[in-house]
Amino acid sequence: MNDTAEATGHPAPDGQDSAPDPVAVHGTVAPGYEPVRDAFARNFTHRGDRGAAVTVHRHGSPVVDLWAGTRDHDSAVPRERGTAQVVHSVTKGVSAAALLLLHQRGRLDLDAPVSTYWPEYAAEGKGPTLVRHLLAHRAGVPVLDRPLTPEEAAHPGTGAAAVAAQAPVWEPGTEHGYHAQTYSWLTGELVRRVTGASLGRYVAEEIAGPLGLDLWIGLPAAEKDRVGRSGPVSAPEHAGPGLLLRPRRNVQDAYRDAASLTRRAFDAVHPPADENSREYHAAELPGANGIATAHALSRFYAALIGAVEHGPRLFAPATLALARTVESQGPDRVLVVPTRFGPGFMLHGPASPLLADGSFGHPGRGGSLGFADPESGISFGYVTNGLQRTVTNDPRAQALIRAVRGVLKG
């Protein structure tokens, strides 16, 4: 692989003819993958990135490993290779893998009622809810009638009790809608009931530890100085071909309406937590507050689809096929756009374009993304400290994906 230093990207293919100051891009790229480095640099000069990292593996080996910008969104401290970020809903993909591993090992039946493992969950007519419904955002409990405070949300027993007592807003299994916040307690409590361990501990012992990943759901105190501060950053109106950073009117209306399922789902924790606080980092919210490096995300997904150096393959072929099986497809009651989900993973589609039809993974609010594409052997991790107003389709991640796709096409 080639060491890189200053990189500015090639002249803008999307009609932008300005010449911003260059950004120092650090890391390595394998021969032929230089367009990914160029796209990464242009994320800073043309797409509003502040501090970020991207890693790509192919067939288990890294071919791109880059970082640039600042450690924090609000400081000038240079970013380092090991800087980690809160990756928001990218965490859902890691949590889904934990549940599918339990299924692979014969400890969790996706076609069993959730109440088989968690009897209290049958309250308010939720007895027929299957485990696969819970994983695929079909459980009908994306909202809480009484939102939890950040302190309550961080207490796993409180969150689990609240979601168990919640009446569904649609008949479980009949429709789907993104369980933005409640996914944390649904998956976390299910793992605890099956294993006796928290989901964060299970991930540490069964996934992150064996693979040597800088990835945590519940950050240990010893790692607290690894995490860069994140926060909102502005983005240009046009960030790339076909990507207009202005949401459709119906989506805007849904987020503005305090009574909509959209707002209620995202406001299931209210007021919002301070995502840069030590308390938030230490909490275990398996749908929202995972912390990782780009390298860890890419290596994690590489291990789902094949062999990696010095680490186990996680998914057997049958589990990999299951991860990509469509469970939910079409209009999303919460996100107000068509979405596609397998049992936990978001699948390639218009709302969240990944590399190709067979790709699976999960985006995070503000920009971060992790996914794998078994057919090409590609796995991908992108993290950023500059949060733009995106939930599933960030222009910076999309620019990197287009560059990877172009490299593969030769």
NORHUQUI-V597739 format. One record per run of one state. SS is the DSSP state (hx for helix, st for strand, lp for the rest). FROM is the first residue (numbers start at 1). TO is the last residue. If there is no record, write none. Layout:
BEGIN
ss: [SS;SS]
from: [FROM;FROM]
to: [TO;TO]
END
This chain:
BEGIN
ss: [lp;st;lp;st;lp;hx;lp;st;lp;st;lp;st;lp;st;lp;hx;lp;st;hx;lp;hx;lp;st;hx;lp;st;lp;hx;lp;hx;lp;hx;lp;hx;lp;st;lp;hx;st;lp;st;lp;st;lp;st;lp;hx;lp;hx;lp;st;lp;hx;lp;st;lp;hx;lp;st;lp;st;lp;hx;lp;st;lp;st;lp;st;lp;st;lp;st;lp;st;lp;st;lp;st;lp;st;lp;hx;lp]
from: [1;2;8;23;30;34;46;51;59;61;71;78;79;84;87;90;105;113;114;117;119;126;130;131;136;148;149;150;154;156;166;183;196;199;212;215;217;221;227;228;231;233;238;241;243;245;249;257;261;267;269;270;278;283;291;293;294;306;308;309;311;312;317;324;328;332;338;342;346;348;349;350;352;353;360;364;369;374;378;385;386;388;395;410]
to: [1;7;22;29;33;45;50;58;60;70;77;78;83;86;89;104;112;113;116;118;125;129;130;135;147;148;149;153;155;165;182;195;198;211;214;216;220;226;227;230;232;237;240;242;244;248;256;260;266;268;269;277;282;290;292;293;305;307;308;310;311;316;323;327;331;337;341;345;347;348;349;351;352;359;363;368;373;377;384;385;387;394;409;410]
END
